[in-house]
């Protein structure tokens, strides 16, 4: 249920509404737009139905939210959400690029990668310090040592850091180093992890699950937001289908769908979405054209020697070309890369 306040409603009238709702154990979430405030109400519908909220001063109307996810829905908030990550804006007319190696392998490799993506125009350095891998024998990441390297790269380049949290126990330590916490596809429905990052103040990048529907994906975002963290960015990274030529099937229709039914920003990861470096550029360009708010791209100084995902990593030269193309298409779509 959402409560729409009148444009002229005072702070005192809003406070009385909030007090009445919370007094019976209901959760409230505010969406303050340019012209009016909307109150999202979460809890037992019977309590809401018995309360004469529409008769209170300052209230325009009550509207039921028809989808499972409430806070994520455009029914709750019409304006596009813009997530601020330490001064870098994601959403609206802003285009963001997160780039770097799949995994932090060494100090030299990471600092070189950071310089490459910074020079080309990216605002974020991506790199996994904790690596959940399909095989237990694959490289699992440098963990805290990797986080320290990421922090050093930020200090030297000014890039923001986005890196993955893999379990509840790692949230606190990763939060000390990262500017943005990434929930990987394998953890999209790790509900305890979603609740834990929802209790932090760190912006969250939520990747779509391996075979998740859009509804399941948005409900995962709802878990985070229901804990009080509204700084959520979605990432389409491809889903598993019967196709074997590509690593996954990059669902660009999901970008347009998300823009229609949710106010959250969404970026595209064509590296994992295709698994083939030669397809990354075309799908990145298509993602921006479809309305995505940015890209996540794997870049490695020497992909042939990468410990993880070398086949889908761009060389510095190819990444520079892609950035020029993405900037051009972004301008056509009304998005600016700053």
N, C-alpha and C positions, 0 to 999 in steps of 0.2 A: 504494500500500500504506500502511496505517496500523498503528501499533503502539500498543496500549492498555496503559498501565501500570497496575499494581494501585493501589488507593486508598492502601495503606500504603507504596508504593514510596518509597525515600529519594532525596535529591538525588544521592547518590553512585551509586546504581544507575542512575538516569536518565543521569547523565554517562557511565557506562561504555557504555550502549547507544548514545548519541550518538557517542562516540568510535569505536566499532566501525563504525558506519555511514559516518561521514565519512572514515574511513581508506581506504575503497575508492572514494572519489569520489562518494558519494551525497549529495544535498541533504536536509537535515532541517528541518522546520518544526514548532514546538511550538504546541499548543493546550492551555492550562492552564485546565481547568474547575474548578467548585466542589469536585468530589469526586475527580477523577483527571486525569492528563495524557495527551494523545494526541500521538504523534509521526507527522507526515506524512513519508513517504519518497518522494523523487522521484529517478528514475534507472533504470539498466538493471535490469530485473526478474531477470535471471540472477544478479546479485550478491546480491540479496536472498534468492532461493530457496536459494542455497548457504550461507547464514549461519544458524546455530542460534539465532536471536534469541529464539524462544519458550522456550528453555531457560535464558535468562539470568535472574538474580535481579531481581525487581521487575516482570517482564513478565507480563501476563495473557494476551494473545493478539495475533495478527497478523490483520488483516482486509483483503482486497483492496478497493480502491475501484473501483466498476463504471463510473463515468462518466469522460469525458475530463478534465473539470475536477476537480482533487483538493482543493486548498486552499479553494475556494469552496463545496464541497459540504457538506451536512449530515452526510454520512457521515464527514467529517473532523472537524466541530465541530457538536455538537448545540445548544449554547447560542447564542442570538441575539447577533451581534456589535453592540456599541455603539461608535460612532466618536466620539471626543472631538476637537472642533475648537476649541481654545482655551477650553475650559470649556463650550461648547455641545455637548450630547449628541444624537446621531442614532441612533435604534434603541431597542429595548426598549419602555418605556412613554413615551418622549419623542417629541413631535411637533415638527418643525422646519418653518419657512417661510422660503424664500429668495425675495426679491422685489425688483423694480427694473426699470429700462428694459432693453430688448434691448441697446442700445448706449450707451456713454458719449458724449454729444454735446457737452456743455459743462459747465463747472464749476457754473453756476447750475442747469442741468437736473438734474445728478447730486445736488447737495446738497439740492435741493428733494425729489427722489425719495427720498433717504435719510431725510429727516425724515418724509415721508409713511409709509413702510413701517415705520419705527421706532415711530411713534406708534400704528400699527394693531396692533403686536405681533410683527412679523417679527424674526428673529434674525440673518438674513443679508441683505446687499445684493448683488444680482446685477447685472452690467453688463459688456458686452463691450468690452474695449479693443482686442482683435484680433478682427476679424469675417470669418470665411470666408463668402463670399456666392456664391450661384449665378451671378450676373452679375458680370463683372469691372468693370462700370461702377457698381455699387452701392457705398454707403458701406462702407469697409473698416475703419473704426475709427481711434482716435487713438493707438493703440499705447502707448508709454511715457508719453506725456503723459496718456493716459487712466488708466493705472495710478497715476500720481501723484495724480490726482483721486480715485480710489477710496480710496487711502490717507488722503487728507485727510478724506473722508467717514467713514471708520472712526474717525479721531481725534475727529471732532466728535460722532458718534452712539454709538460703542461697538459698532456692527454688525460682524459678521464679513464678510469679502469672499470671494466665490466668482466666479472669472472664468476664461475659457477660455485654454488653451494650444493653439496651432494647429500647431506643429511642434517638432522637437527643439531647435532653436536658441532658441526663446522660453521654454523651461522655466525656465532659470536666472533670467532677468529677471522673469518673472511670479512665481516663487517668492519673490522679494524683497519683493513687495507683497501677494500674496494669502494668505489663510488656508487656502483650499481650491482645488485645481486642477481645472478642468472639462475633460473630454475630450468634445468635441461629437460629434454623431451621424456627421458625415462622417469623423471620425478614429477611430471605434470599432475599426477593424481596421488602424490605422496602428501596426503592431507595434513599430517602433523607438521611436515616441513612447510607447507603453504601457510598454516596458522602461525608458525614461528616467525617466518619472514614478514607476515602480516602485523606482527607485534613490534617490528623494528621501524625505524624512520628512513631506512635506505630504499631508494627506488628499486623496483623489481622488474626484470625482463623475464617474461613467462613464455617459454617455447611451447609450441603445440606438441602434444604427445604423438608417438609413432603411428598410432591408428585412431587418434581421437577425433570425434565429431566436433563441429564448431560449438555445439551446445555444451559438450563436456569441457571444452577448452575455456569457455566463458564462465562456466560454473567453477572451474579451478581458480580463475581470476577473482570470482566472488568470494572464495575462501579467504584470499589475501585481504581484500577490501573490507570484508565483514569484521576483520580484526582491527581495523582503523587505518591501514596503510592504503591510501588512494593512489599512490604513485606507481602505477602498473603500466607497463608497455608490453604488448603482445608481439610474438615473433612467429611468423609462418616459416617453417623449416622443412616442409615436405612431409607427406604421409606415406605409409607403406601400402602399395597396391600390388597387382600381379605383374607390373612392368619390371623387367630385369635389366634393361639397358642403362637406366639411371638408378642411382642409389635409392632415391625416393621419388615420389611424384609431387612436384612443387605445385600446390593448389593456390594459384593466383586468384581464383574466384573467391577464395576466403577473404582476401583483402577487401574486395568490393562488398562482400557480405558483412564483414565486421564494421565497415564504415557506415553501413545502413542500420545495423541493429545495436551498435555499441558506440560510446563516446571515447573509448580508449584509443591511444595511438597504436599503430601496428607497423612493424618493420618486416623485411623479408630476408631470409638467409638462403641464397641460391647455392651456396657452397655445399651445405648438407642436403639441400633440396635436390641437387642433381648428382653430386659425387664426382663430377667431371669438370676439370678446370675450363675446358673449352666451351662449356655450356653456362658457366657462371655469368659471363658478360651479358649474353642475350637475355637470360632470366632476370638479372639485376635491372636491366633497362626496362623489361616488361613489368617488373614489380613496381618501379617508380611510376610508369605509365598507368598502372592499375590503381594508383592512389596511395601506395605505401608511404609512410613517413620517414623511411630510411632503409638502410641496408646493413647486414652483418656479413662480412667477407673474410675468408681465410687467406692470409698473405704470409708467405715465408721467403726468407732471403734465398733459400735453395730448396725448393720443394722436393727434389729427388732425395734429399737427405733428411727430410722431416720424419720425426718419430711417430707422427700421427697425422693422418689425412693428407698426405702429400699429393695424392691424385687430384684433389679438389682445390688445392691451394694455388693462388695466383703468384706469379713472379712480380718483383717490383715494377718492371716495365709494363706488364699487363694491367696491374692495379692502377697505375698512373693513367693509362688510357681509359680504363673503366670510370675513374673519377671524373674525367673530362666529359665523358658521355653522360654519366648520371647527372652531372651539374646542368648540362644542356637540357636534358629531358625534365629535370626538376623545375627549371625555370618555366618550361611550357605548362607544367602542371601547377604553377603558382607557388612552388616551394623553393626556398633559398638555403643553400649550403653555407653556413657561417663557421 
